[in-house]
Amino acid sequence: MKEVWLEKYRPKTLDDVVGQDEIVERLKAYVKSGNLPHLLFAGPPGTGKTTCAVALARDLFGETWRSQFFELNSSDERGIDVVRNKIKEYARMAPISGDFNILFLDECDHLTGDAQAALR
């Protein structure tokens, strides 16, 4: 099956990301230290927020990145049940390797008010 161009040409590592030099340097410093704070990626569509998050996970975890990276598109799954079930269950999982897992909430501004309160 042919691969979608978006995925075929998406940068795989932080070194492949173009046009976000300062942000990429900061993310590389996190990878080098092995310590990752809570991050908030903001900006207009198409600026590389999701791509940088995936590249960061790839650089941090290597081949096992998929087992330690959980992406949830909050515009599709936005209710309080998602927070109570999916997010909390993933947060309880022990990391396979390393010290932590990454939970990436894409478009989290679309979560309902109750779901946002449950995250707190």
Backbone atoms as SQL, in Angstrom:
CREATE TABLE atoms (id INTEGER PRIMARY KEY, chain TEXT, resi INTEGER, resn TEXT, atom TEXT, x REAL, y REAL, z REAL);
INSERT INTO atoms VALUES
  (1, 'A', 1, 'MET', 'N', 0.838, -1.180, 0.000),
  (2, 'A', 1, 'MET', 'CA', 0.000, 0.000, 0.000),
  (3, 'A', 1, 'MET', 'C', 0.885, 1.245, 0.000),
  (4, 'A', 2, 'LYS', 'N', 0.469, 2.221, -0.735),
  (5, 'A', 2, 'LYS', 'CA', 1.242, 3.449, -0.812),
  (6, 'A', 2, 'LYS', 'C', 1.029, 4.283, 0.436),
  (7, 'A', 3, 'GLU', 'N', 2.100, 4.945, 0.848),
  (8, 'A', 3, 'GLU', 'CA', 2.062, 5.767, 2.048),
  (9, 'A', 3, 'GLU', 'C', 1.601, 7.181, 1.698),
  (10, 'A', 4, 'VAL', 'N', 0.832, 7.763, 2.581),
  (11, 'A', 4, 'VAL', 'CA', 0.376, 9.129, 2.396),
  (12, 'A', 4, 'VAL', 'C', 1.593, 10.051, 2.449),
  (13, 'A', 5, 'TRP', 'N', 1.664, 11.032, 1.556),
  (14, 'A', 5, 'TRP', 'CA', 2.826, 11.917, 1.487),
  (15, 'A', 5, 'TRP', 'C', 3.093, 12.626, 2.798),
  (16, 'A', 6, 'LEU', 'N', 2.022, 12.992, 3.496),
  (17, 'A', 6, 'LEU', 'CA', 2.183, 13.681, 4.767),
  (18, 'A', 6, 'LEU', 'C', 3.038, 12.853, 5.730),
  (19, 'A', 7, 'GLU', 'N', 2.788, 11.565, 5.777),
  (20, 'A', 7, 'GLU', 'CA', 3.560, 10.698, 6.666),
  (21, 'A', 7, 'GLU', 'C', 4.904, 10.316, 6.056),
  (22, 'A', 8, 'LYS', 'N', 4.936, 10.154, 4.755),
  (23, 'A', 8, 'LYS', 'CA', 6.169, 9.749, 4.081),
  (24, 'A', 8, 'LYS', 'C', 7.264, 10.800, 4.251),
  (25, 'A', 9, 'TYR', 'N', 6.911, 12.068, 4.157),
  (26, 'A', 9, 'TYR', 'CA', 7.908, 13.136, 4.199),
  (27, 'A', 9, 'TYR', 'C', 7.940, 13.887, 5.525),
  (28, 'A', 10, 'ARG', 'N', 7.172, 13.437, 6.508),
  (29, 'A', 10, 'ARG', 'CA', 7.199, 14.064, 7.831),
  (30, 'A', 10, 'ARG', 'C', 8.569, 13.822, 8.457),
  (31, 'A', 11, 'PRO', 'N', 9.164, 14.848, 9.075),
  (32, 'A', 11, 'PRO', 'CA', 10.464, 14.653, 9.732),
  (33, 'A', 11, 'PRO', 'C', 10.388, 13.550, 10.787),
  (34, 'A', 12, 'LYS', 'N', 11.387, 12.681, 10.786),
  (35, 'A', 12, 'LYS', 'CA', 11.419, 11.562, 11.728),
  (36, 'A', 12, 'LYS', 'C', 12.132, 11.928, 13.027),
  (37, 'A', 13, 'THR', 'N', 13.115, 12.820, 12.961),
  (38, 'A', 13, 'THR', 'CA', 13.872, 13.226, 14.140),
  (39, 'A', 13, 'THR', 'C', 13.868, 14.748, 14.229),
  (40, 'A', 14, 'LEU', 'N', 14.319, 15.247, 15.355),
  (41, 'A', 14, 'LEU', 'CA', 14.393, 16.706, 15.512),
  (42, 'A', 14, 'LEU', 'C', 15.391, 17.325, 14.544),
  (43, 'A', 15, 'ASP', 'N', 16.406, 16.583, 14.141),
  (44, 'A', 15, 'ASP', 'CA', 17.382, 17.100, 13.165),
  (45, 'A', 15, 'ASP', 'C', 16.737, 17.355, 11.805),
  (46, 'A', 16, 'ASP', 'N', 15.646, 16.657, 11.509),
  (47, 'A', 16, 'ASP', 'CA', 14.968, 16.793, 10.214),
  (48, 'A', 16, 'ASP', 'C', 13.984, 17.962, 10.172),
  (49, 'A', 17, 'VAL', 'N', 13.636, 18.523, 11.333),
  (50, 'A', 17, 'VAL', 'CA', 12.650, 19.606, 11.397),
  (51, 'A', 17, 'VAL', 'C', 13.288, 20.892, 10.850),
  (52, 'A', 18, 'VAL', 'N', 12.551, 21.577, 9.972),
  (53, 'A', 18, 'VAL', 'CA', 13.053, 22.793, 9.335),
  (54, 'A', 18, 'VAL', 'C', 12.199, 23.983, 9.742),
  (55, 'A', 19, 'GLY', 'N', 12.829, 25.110, 10.011),
  (56, 'A', 19, 'GLY', 'CA', 12.102, 26.359, 10.234),
  (57, 'A', 19, 'GLY', 'C', 11.731, 26.645, 11.666),
  (58, 'A', 20, 'GLN', 'N', 12.150, 25.827, 12.601),
  (59, 'A', 20, 'GLN', 'CA', 11.838, 26.046, 14.020),
  (60, 'A', 20, 'GLN', 'C', 13.130, 25.903, 14.832),
  (61, 'A', 21, 'ASP', 'N', 14.169, 26.618, 14.430),
  (62, 'A', 21, 'ASP', 'CA', 15.512, 26.409, 14.978),
  (63, 'A', 21, 'ASP', 'C', 15.594, 26.554, 16.495),
  (64, 'A', 22, 'GLU', 'N', 15.031, 27.619, 17.039),
  (65, 'A', 22, 'GLU', 'CA', 15.121, 27.845, 18.488),
  (66, 'A', 22, 'GLU', 'C', 14.364, 26.776, 19.264),
  (67, 'A', 23, 'ILE', 'N', 13.198, 26.421, 18.779),
  (68, 'A', 23, 'ILE', 'CA', 12.380, 25.400, 19.447),
  (69, 'A', 23, 'ILE', 'C', 13.073, 24.044, 19.378),
  (70, 'A', 24, 'VAL', 'N', 13.607, 23.716, 18.219),
  (71, 'A', 24, 'VAL', 'CA', 14.291, 22.432, 18.045),
  (72, 'A', 24, 'VAL', 'C', 15.510, 22.347, 18.961),
  (73, 'A', 25, 'GLU', 'N', 16.251, 23.422, 19.100),
  (74, 'A', 25, 'GLU', 'CA', 17.417, 23.413, 19.988),
  (75, 'A', 25, 'GLU', 'C', 17.003, 23.170, 21.436),
  (76, 'A', 26, 'ARG', 'N', 15.909, 23.775, 21.868),
  (77, 'A', 26, 'ARG', 'CA', 15.414, 23.563, 23.233),
  (78, 'A', 26, 'ARG', 'C', 14.977, 22.111, 23.410),
  (79, 'A', 27, 'LEU', 'N', 14.263, 21.557, 22.429),
  (80, 'A', 27, 'LEU', 'CA', 13.815, 20.164, 22.516),
  (81, 'A', 27, 'LEU', 'C', 15.001, 19.199, 22.517),
  (82, 'A', 28, 'LYS', 'N', 16.033, 19.499, 21.748),
  (83, 'A', 28, 'LYS', 'CA', 17.240, 18.672, 21.740),
  (84, 'A', 28, 'LYS', 'C', 17.923, 18.692, 23.104),
  (85, 'A', 29, 'ALA', 'N', 17.883, 19.841, 23.773),
  (86, 'A', 29, 'ALA', 'CA', 18.470, 19.931, 25.115),
  (87, 'A', 29, 'ALA', 'C', 17.710, 19.020, 26.080),
  (88, 'A', 30, 'TYR', 'N', 16.391, 18.935, 25.938),
  (89, 'A', 30, 'TYR', 'CA', 15.605, 18.028, 26.769),
  (90, 'A', 30, 'TYR', 'C', 15.989, 16.573, 26.505),
  (91, 'A', 31, 'VAL', 'N', 16.182, 16.239, 25.231),
  (92, 'A', 31, 'VAL', 'CA', 16.576, 14.879, 24.867),
  (93, 'A', 31, 'VAL', 'C', 17.940, 14.564, 25.460),
  (94, 'A', 32, 'LYS', 'N', 18.865, 15.498, 25.345),
  (95, 'A', 32, 'LYS', 'CA', 20.222, 15.289, 25.847),
  (96, 'A', 32, 'LYS', 'C', 20.228, 15.077, 27.362),
  (97, 'A', 33, 'SER', 'N', 19.417, 15.850, 28.082),
  (98, 'A', 33, 'SER', 'CA', 19.369, 15.716, 29.535),
  (99, 'A', 33, 'SER', 'C', 18.544, 14.513, 29.973),
  (100, 'A', 34, 'GLY', 'N', 17.657, 14.042, 29.102),
  (101, 'A', 34, 'GLY', 'CA', 16.795, 12.922, 29.456),
  (102, 'A', 34, 'GLY', 'C', 15.684, 13.313, 30.413),
  (103, 'A', 35, 'ASN', 'N', 15.492, 14.600, 30.592),
  (104, 'A', 35, 'ASN', 'CA', 14.478, 15.120, 31.503),
  (105, 'A', 35, 'ASN', 'C', 13.509, 15.978, 30.703),
  (106, 'A', 36, 'LEU', 'N', 12.236, 15.677, 30.803),
  (107, 'A', 36, 'LEU', 'CA', 11.242, 16.386, 29.992),
  (108, 'A', 36, 'LEU', 'C', 10.193, 17.025, 30.889),
  (109, 'A', 37, 'PRO', 'N', 10.093, 18.365, 30.886),
  (110, 'A', 37, 'PRO', 'CA', 9.047, 19.014, 31.669),
  (111, 'A', 37, 'PRO', 'C', 7.706, 18.936, 30.933),
  (112, 'A', 38, 'HIS', 'N', 6.656, 19.389, 31.576),
  (113, 'A', 38, 'HIS', 'CA', 5.370, 19.496, 30.897),
  (114, 'A', 38, 'HIS', 'C', 5.519, 20.578, 29.837),
  (115, 'A', 39, 'LEU', 'N', 5.063, 20.304, 28.636),
  (116, 'A', 39, 'LEU', 'CA', 5.206, 21.250, 27.528),
  (117, 'A', 39, 'LEU', 'C', 3.843, 21.588, 26.940),
  (118, 'A', 40, 'LEU', 'N', 3.727, 22.806, 26.446),
  (119, 'A', 40, 'LEU', 'CA', 2.533, 23.252, 25.749),
  (120, 'A', 40, 'LEU', 'C', 2.985, 23.791, 24.401),
  (121, 'A', 41, 'PHE', 'N', 2.576, 23.127, 23.327),
  (122, 'A', 41, 'PHE', 'CA', 2.906, 23.567, 21.974),
  (123, 'A', 41, 'PHE', 'C', 1.723, 24.360, 21.455),
  (124, 'A', 42, 'ALA', 'N', 1.959, 25.594, 21.070),
  (125, 'A', 42, 'ALA', 'CA', 0.876, 26.450, 20.580),
  (126, 'A', 42, 'ALA', 'C', 1.292, 27.089, 19.269),
  (127, 'A', 43, 'GLY', 'N', 0.298, 27.378, 18.434),
  (128, 'A', 43, 'GLY', 'CA', 0.562, 28.039, 17.167),
  (129, 'A', 43, 'GLY', 'C', -0.492, 27.679, 16.148),
  (130, 'A', 44, 'PRO', 'N', -0.447, 28.349, 15.016),
  (131, 'A', 44, 'PRO', 'CA', -1.440, 28.074, 13.969),
  (132, 'A', 44, 'PRO', 'C', -1.241, 26.688, 13.353),
  (133, 'A', 45, 'PRO', 'N', -2.264, 26.188, 12.678),
  (134, 'A', 45, 'PRO', 'CA', -2.155, 24.874, 12.032),
  (135, 'A', 45, 'PRO', 'C', -1.009, 24.839, 11.013),
  (136, 'A', 46, 'GLY', 'N', -0.326, 23.712, 10.956),
  (137, 'A', 46, 'GLY', 'CA', 0.718, 23.522, 9.954),
  (138, 'A', 46, 'GLY', 'C', 2.089, 24.020, 10.348),
  (139, 'A', 47, 'THR', 'N', 2.286, 24.389, 11.607),
  (140, 'A', 47, 'THR', 'CA', 3.593, 24.909, 12.014),
  (141, 'A', 47, 'THR', 'C', 4.505, 23.836, 12.595),
  (142, 'A', 48, 'GLY', 'N', 4.014, 22.601, 12.733),
  (143, 'A', 48, 'GLY', 'CA', 4.872, 21.506, 13.159),
  (144, 'A', 48, 'GLY', 'C', 4.755, 21.099, 14.612),
  (145, 'A', 49, 'LYS', 'N', 3.668, 21.423, 15.258),
  (146, 'A', 49, 'LYS', 'CA', 3.507, 21.078, 16.674),
  (147, 'A', 49, 'LYS', 'C', 3.485, 19.564, 16.874),
  (148, 'A', 50, 'THR', 'N', 2.634, 18.879, 16.149),
  (149, 'A', 50, 'THR', 'CA', 2.534, 17.424, 16.268),
  (150, 'A', 50, 'THR', 'C', 3.806, 16.755, 15.771),
  (151, 'A', 51, 'THR', 'N', 4.352, 17.247, 14.693),
  (152, 'A', 51, 'THR', 'CA', 5.582, 16.689, 14.137),
  (153, 'A', 51, 'THR', 'C', 6.727, 16.792, 15.128),
  (154, 'A', 52, 'CYS', 'N', 6.858, 17.923, 15.798),
  (155, 'A', 52, 'CYS', 'CA', 7.919, 18.090, 16.796),
  (156, 'A', 52, 'CYS', 'C', 7.703, 17.165, 17.987),
  (157, 'A', 53, 'ALA', 'N', 6.463, 16.969, 18.392),
  (158, 'A', 53, 'ALA', 'CA', 6.177, 16.077, 19.510),
  (159, 'A', 53, 'ALA', 'C', 6.551, 14.633, 19.170),
  (160, 'A', 54, 'VAL', 'N', 6.215, 14.191, 17.973),
  (161, 'A', 54, 'VAL', 'CA', 6.543, 12.827, 17.551),
  (162, 'A', 54, 'VAL', 'C', 8.054, 12.674, 17.387),
  (163, 'A', 55, 'ALA', 'N', 8.704, 13.662, 16.792),
  (164, 'A', 55, 'ALA', 'CA', 10.165, 13.616, 16.622),
  (165, 'A', 55, 'ALA', 'C', 10.867, 13.602, 17.979),
  (166, 'A', 56, 'LEU', 'N', 10.355, 14.354, 18.933),
  (167, 'A', 56, 'LEU', 'CA', 10.902, 14.367, 20.284),
  (168, 'A', 56, 'LEU', 'C', 10.805, 12.971, 20.908),
  (169, 'A', 57, 'ALA', 'N', 9.654, 12.340, 20.765),
  (170, 'A', 57, 'ALA', 'CA', 9.476, 10.989, 21.302),
  (171, 'A', 57, 'ALA', 'C', 10.418, 9.999, 20.630),
  (172, 'A', 58, 'ARG', 'N', 10.579, 10.106, 19.324),
  (173, 'A', 58, 'ARG', 'CA', 11.497, 9.221, 18.599),
  (174, 'A', 58, 'ARG', 'C', 12.934, 9.397, 19.088),
  (175, 'A', 59, 'ASP', 'N', 13.344, 10.651, 19.290),
  (176, 'A', 59, 'ASP', 'CA', 14.705, 10.911, 19.744),
  (177, 'A', 59, 'ASP', 'C', 14.918, 10.457, 21.192),
  (178, 'A', 60, 'LEU', 'N', 13.908, 10.594, 22.017),
  (179, 'A', 60, 'LEU', 'CA', 14.020, 10.187, 23.419),
  (180, 'A', 60, 'LEU', 'C', 14.030, 8.675, 23.599),
  (181, 'A', 61, 'PHE', 'N', 13.119, 7.979, 22.909),
  (182, 'A', 61, 'PHE', 'CA', 12.898, 6.566, 23.178),
  (183, 'A', 61, 'PHE', 'C', 13.422, 5.625, 22.102),
  (184, 'A', 62, 'GLY', 'N', 13.837, 6.133, 20.966),
  (185, 'A', 62, 'GLY', 'CA', 14.356, 5.267, 19.905),
  (186, 'A', 62, 'GLY', 'C', 13.278, 4.395, 19.302),
  (187, 'A', 63, 'GLU', 'N', 13.593, 3.131, 19.124),
  (188, 'A', 63, 'GLU', 'CA', 12.680, 2.200, 18.458),
  (189, 'A', 63, 'GLU', 'C', 11.411, 1.918, 19.264),
  (190, 'A', 64, 'THR', 'N', 11.445, 2.096, 20.571),
  (191, 'A', 64, 'THR', 'CA', 10.274, 1.800, 21.407),
  (192, 'A', 64, 'THR', 'C', 9.375, 3.016, 21.598),
  (193, 'A', 65, 'TRP', 'N', 9.516, 4.034, 20.794),
  (194, 'A', 65, 'TRP', 'CA', 8.799, 5.282, 21.007),
  (195, 'A', 65, 'TRP', 'C', 7.282, 5.096, 20.949),
  (196, 'A', 66, 'ARG', 'N', 6.796, 4.212, 20.099),
  (197, 'A', 66, 'ARG', 'CA', 5.339, 4.031, 19.970),
  (198, 'A', 66, 'ARG', 'C', 4.705, 3.482, 21.240),
  (199, 'A', 67, 'SER', 'N', 5.430, 2.680, 21.979),
  (200, 'A', 67, 'SER', 'CA', 4.876, 2.111, 23.207),
  (201, 'A', 67, 'SER', 'C', 4.913, 3.099, 24.370),
  (202, 'A', 68, 'GLN', 'N', 5.632, 4.202, 24.203),
  (203, 'A', 68, 'GLN', 'CA', 5.750, 5.190, 25.277),
  (204, 'A', 68, 'GLN', 'C', 5.174, 6.550, 24.893),
  (205, 'A', 69, 'PHE', 'N', 4.440, 6.594, 23.807),
  (206, 'A', 69, 'PHE', 'CA', 3.854, 7.838, 23.304),
  (207, 'A', 69, 'PHE', 'C', 2.388, 7.581, 22.994),
  (208, 'A', 70, 'PHE', 'N', 1.497, 8.287, 23.671),
  (209, 'A', 70, 'PHE', 'CA', 0.061, 8.119, 23.462),
  (210, 'A', 70, 'PHE', 'C', -0.498, 9.441, 22.958),
  (211, 'A', 71, 'GLU', 'N', -1.026, 9.422, 21.747),
  (212, 'A', 71, 'GLU', 'CA', -1.601, 10.630, 21.151),
  (213, 'A', 71, 'GLU', 'C', -3.117, 10.508, 21.162),
  (214, 'A', 72, 'LEU', 'N', -3.750, 11.545, 21.643),
  (215, 'A', 72, 'LEU', 'CA', -5.203, 11.585, 21.704),
  (216, 'A', 72, 'LEU', 'C', -5.662, 12.876, 21.046),
  (217, 'A', 73, 'ASN', 'N', -6.477, 12.759, 20.002),
  (218, 'A', 73, 'ASN', 'CA', -6.995, 13.943, 19.331),
  (219, 'A', 73, 'ASN', 'C', -8.256, 14.384, 20.058),
  (220, 'A', 74, 'SER', 'N', -8.140, 15.476, 20.773),
  (221, 'A', 74, 'SER', 'CA', -9.233, 15.933, 21.628),
  (222, 'A', 74, 'SER', 'C', -10.398, 16.536, 20.864),
  (223, 'A', 75, 'SER', 'N', -10.242, 16.795, 19.589),
  (224, 'A', 75, 'SER', 'CA', -11.394, 17.283, 18.836),
  (225, 'A', 75, 'SER', 'C', -12.329, 16.132, 18.489),
  (226, 'A', 76, 'ASP', 'N', -11.808, 14.890, 18.494),
  (227, 'A', 76, 'ASP', 'CA', -12.639, 13.716, 18.235),
  (228, 'A', 76, 'ASP', 'C', -13.170, 13.114, 19.531),
  (229, 'A', 77, 'GLU', 'N', -12.289, 12.976, 20.503),
  (230, 'A', 77, 'GLU', 'CA', -12.650, 12.371, 21.782),
  (231, 'A', 77, 'GLU', 'C', -12.500, 13.447, 22.841),
  (232, 'A', 78, 'ARG', 'N', -13.603, 14.042, 23.259),
  (233, 'A', 78, 'ARG', 'CA', -13.486, 15.252, 24.045),
  (234, 'A', 78, 'ARG', 'C', -14.240, 15.258, 25.358),
  (235, 'A', 79, 'GLY', 'N', -14.922, 14.193, 25.701),
  (236, 'A', 79, 'GLY', 'CA', -15.744, 14.182, 26.902),
  (237, 'A', 79, 'GLY', 'C', -15.000, 13.775, 28.156),
  (238, 'A', 80, 'ILE', 'N', -15.698, 13.862, 29.258),
  (239, 'A', 80, 'ILE', 'CA', -15.110, 13.541, 30.550),
  (240, 'A', 80, 'ILE', 'C', -14.776, 12.053, 30.660),
  (241, 'A', 81, 'ASP', 'N', -15.515, 11.199, 29.961),
  (242, 'A', 81, 'ASP', 'CA', -15.226, 9.766, 29.995),
  (243, 'A', 81, 'ASP', 'C', -13.854, 9.456, 29.402),
  (244, 'A', 82, 'VAL', 'N', -13.437, 10.230, 28.419),
  (245, 'A', 82, 'VAL', 'CA', -12.115, 10.040, 27.831),
  (246, 'A', 82, 'VAL', 'C', -11.037, 10.319, 28.880),
  (247, 'A', 83, 'VAL', 'N', -11.220, 11.372, 29.662),
  (248, 'A', 83, 'VAL', 'CA', -10.251, 11.698, 30.713),
  (249, 'A', 83, 'VAL', 'C', -10.272, 10.622, 31.786),
  (250, 'A', 84, 'ARG', 'N', -11.461, 10.233, 32.215),
  (251, 'A', 84, 'ARG', 'CA', -11.590, 9.242, 33.287),
  (252, 'A', 84, 'ARG', 'C', -11.062, 7.871, 32.882),
  (253, 'A', 85, 'ASN', 'N', -11.243, 7.507, 31.632),
  (254, 'A', 85, 'ASN', 'CA', -10.858, 6.166, 31.202),
  (255, 'A', 85, 'ASN', 'C', -9.509, 6.142, 30.490),
  (256, 'A', 86, 'LYS', 'N', -9.438, 6.688, 29.305),
  (257, 'A', 86, 'LYS', 'CA', -8.233, 6.561, 28.486),
  (258, 'A', 86, 'LYS', 'C', -7.023, 7.269, 29.081),
  (259, 'A', 87, 'ILE', 'N', -7.185, 8.530, 29.440),
  (260, 'A', 87, 'ILE', 'CA', -6.037, 9.309, 29.906),
  (261, 'A', 87, 'ILE', 'C', -5.534, 8.801, 31.253),
  (262, 'A', 88, 'LYS', 'N', -6.424, 8.583, 32.183),
  (263, 'A', 88, 'LYS', 'CA', -5.998, 8.104, 33.506),
  (264, 'A', 88, 'LYS', 'C', -5.392, 6.706, 33.436),
  (265, 'A', 89, 'GLU', 'N', -5.948, 5.846, 32.602),
  (266, 'A', 89, 'GLU', 'CA', -5.385, 4.496, 32.456),
  (267, 'A', 89, 'GLU', 'C', -3.971, 4.569, 31.883),
  (268, 'A', 90, 'TYR', 'N', -3.776, 5.407, 30.875),
  (269, 'A', 90, 'TYR', 'CA', -2.435, 5.529, 30.293),
  (270, 'A', 90, 'TYR', 'C', -1.461, 6.133, 31.301),
  (271, 'A', 91, 'ALA', 'N', -1.918, 7.112, 32.060),
  (272, 'A', 91, 'ALA', 'CA', -1.046, 7.757, 33.045),
  (273, 'A', 91, 'ALA', 'C', -0.627, 6.777, 34.140),
  (274, 'A', 92, 'ARG', 'N', -1.418, 5.774, 34.406),
  (275, 'A', 92, 'ARG', 'CA', -1.091, 4.780, 35.433),
  (276, 'A', 92, 'ARG', 'C', -0.096, 3.734, 34.950),
  (277, 'A', 93, 'MET', 'N', 0.055, 3.594, 33.644),
  (278, 'A', 93, 'MET', 'CA', 0.955, 2.574, 33.092),
  (279, 'A', 93, 'MET', 'C', 2.407, 2.893, 33.419),
  (280, 'A', 94, 'ALA', 'N', 3.139, 1.880, 33.784),
  (281, 'A', 94, 'ALA', 'CA', 4.573, 2.046, 34.022),
  (282, 'A', 94, 'ALA', 'C', 5.294, 2.114, 32.681),
  (283, 'A', 95, 'PRO', 'N', 6.311, 2.949, 32.570),
  (284, 'A', 95, 'PRO', 'CA', 7.064, 3.033, 31.319),
  (285, 'A', 95, 'PRO', 'C', 7.785, 1.718, 31.012),
  (286, 'A', 96, 'ILE', 'N', 7.847, 1.369, 29.750),
  (287, 'A', 96, 'ILE', 'CA', 8.526, 0.146, 29.340),
  (288, 'A', 96, 'ILE', 'C', 10.036, 0.286, 29.539),
  (289, 'A', 97, 'SER', 'N', 10.562, 1.412, 29.106),
  (290, 'A', 97, 'SER', 'CA', 11.977, 1.710, 29.347),
  (291, 'A', 97, 'SER', 'C', 12.069, 3.197, 29.675),
  (292, 'A', 98, 'GLY', 'N', 13.033, 3.556, 30.454),
  (293, 'A', 98, 'GLY', 'CA', 13.173, 4.952, 30.836),
  (294, 'A', 98, 'GLY', 'C', 12.332, 5.288, 32.054),
  (295, 'A', 99, 'ASP', 'N', 12.187, 6.574, 32.299),
  (296, 'A', 99, 'ASP', 'CA', 11.522, 7.033, 33.508),
  (297, 'A', 99, 'ASP', 'C', 10.084, 7.478, 33.306),
  (298, 'A', 100, 'PHE', 'N', 9.656, 7.704, 32.070),
  (299, 'A', 100, 'PHE', 'CA', 8.331, 8.277, 31.848),
  (300, 'A', 100, 'PHE', 'C', 7.772, 7.906, 30.491),
  (301, 'A', 101, 'ASN', 'N', 6.478, 8.140, 30.334),
  (302, 'A', 101, 'ASN', 'CA', 5.768, 8.033, 29.061),
  (303, 'A', 101, 'ASN', 'C', 5.349, 9.439, 28.647),
  (304, 'A', 102, 'ILE', 'N', 4.995, 9.607, 27.388),
  (305, 'A', 102, 'ILE', 'CA', 4.511, 10.895, 26.891),
  (306, 'A', 102, 'ILE', 'C', 3.040, 10.755, 26.528),
  (307, 'A', 103, 'LEU', 'N', 2.230, 11.659, 27.065),
  (308, 'A', 103, 'LEU', 'CA', 0.813, 11.756, 26.726),
  (309, 'A', 103, 'LEU', 'C', 0.646, 13.040, 25.934),
  (310, 'A', 104, 'PHE', 'N', 0.276, 12.922, 24.669),
  (311, 'A', 104, 'PHE', 'CA', 0.155, 14.071, 23.777),
  (312, 'A', 104, 'PHE', 'C', -1.322, 14.316, 23.495),
  (313, 'A', 105, 'LEU', 'N', -1.859, 15.408, 24.021),
  (314, 'A', 105, 'LEU', 'CA', -3.256, 15.775, 23.795),
  (315, 'A', 105, 'LEU', 'C', -3.305, 16.791, 22.660),
  (316, 'A', 106, 'ASP', 'N', -3.619, 16.323, 21.490),
  (317, 'A', 106, 'ASP', 'CA', -3.700, 17.184, 20.311),
  (318, 'A', 106, 'ASP', 'C', -5.032, 17.926, 20.341),
  (319, 'A', 107, 'GLU', 'N', -5.003, 19.217, 20.076),
  (320, 'A', 107, 'GLU', 'CA', -6.191, 20.073, 20.055),
  (321, 'A', 107, 'GLU', 'C', -6.955, 19.995, 21.370),
  (322, 'A', 108, 'CYS', 'N', -6.249, 20.082, 22.482),
  (323, 'A', 108, 'CYS', 'CA', -6.899, 19.928, 23.795),
  (324, 'A', 108, 'CYS', 'C', -7.822, 21.094, 24.135),
  (325, 'A', 109, 'ASP', 'N', -7.776, 22.172, 23.361),
  (326, 'A', 109, 'ASP', 'CA', -8.715, 23.267, 23.591),
  (327, 'A', 109, 'ASP', 'C', -10.142, 22.870, 23.228),
  (328, 'A', 110, 'HIS', 'N', -10.309, 21.733, 22.540),
  (329, 'A', 110, 'HIS', 'CA', -11.640, 21.249, 22.183),
  (330, 'A', 110, 'HIS', 'C', -12.262, 20.362, 23.263),
  (331, 'A', 111, 'LEU', 'N', -11.524, 20.075, 24.334),
  (332, 'A', 111, 'LEU', 'CA', -12.101, 19.282, 25.422),
  (333, 'A', 111, 'LEU', 'C', -13.265, 20.034, 26.041),
  (334, 'A', 112, 'THR', 'N', -14.243, 19.302, 26.520),
  (335, 'A', 112, 'THR', 'CA', -15.367, 19.948, 27.196),
  (336, 'A', 112, 'THR', 'C', -14.885, 20.541, 28.520),
  (337, 'A', 113, 'GLY', 'N', -15.672, 21.430, 29.072),
  (338, 'A', 113, 'GLY', 'CA', -15.312, 22.048, 30.359),
  (339, 'A', 113, 'GLY', 'C', -15.159, 21.033, 31.463),
  (340, 'A', 114, 'ASP', 'N', -16.051, 20.038, 31.492),
  (341, 'A', 114, 'ASP', 'CA', -15.954, 18.975, 32.494),
  (342, 'A', 114, 'ASP', 'C', -14.682, 18.150, 32.326),
  (343, 'A', 115, 'ALA', 'N', -14.314, 17.880, 31.090),
  (344, 'A', 115, 'ALA', 'CA', -13.105, 17.098, 30.826),
  (345, 'A', 115, 'ALA', 'C', -11.859, 17.892, 31.253),
  (346, 'A', 116, 'GLN', 'N', -11.859, 19.197, 30.987),
  (347, 'A', 116, 'GLN', 'CA', -10.724, 20.025, 31.415),
  (348, 'A', 116, 'GLN', 'C', -10.622, 20.061, 32.927),
  (349, 'A', 117, 'ALA', 'N', -11.743, 20.139, 33.604),
  (350, 'A', 117, 'ALA', 'CA', -11.737, 20.145, 35.079),
  (351, 'A', 117, 'ALA', 'C', -11.242, 18.800, 35.612),
  (352, 'A', 118, 'ALA', 'N', -11.603, 17.704, 34.952),
  (353, 'A', 118, 'ALA', 'CA', -11.168, 16.381, 35.391),
  (354, 'A', 118, 'ALA', 'C', -9.667, 16.202, 35.226),
  (355, 'A', 119, 'LEU', 'N', -9.070, 16.865, 34.245),
  (356, 'A', 119, 'LEU', 'CA', -7.620, 16.799, 34.058),
  (357, 'A', 119, 'LEU', 'C', -6.881, 17.436, 35.237),
  (358, 'A', 120, 'ARG', 'N', -7.476, 18.454, 35.812),
  (359, 'A', 120, 'ARG', 'CA', -6.826, 19.134, 36.942),
  (360, 'A', 120, 'ARG', 'C', -6.726, 18.193, 38.104);
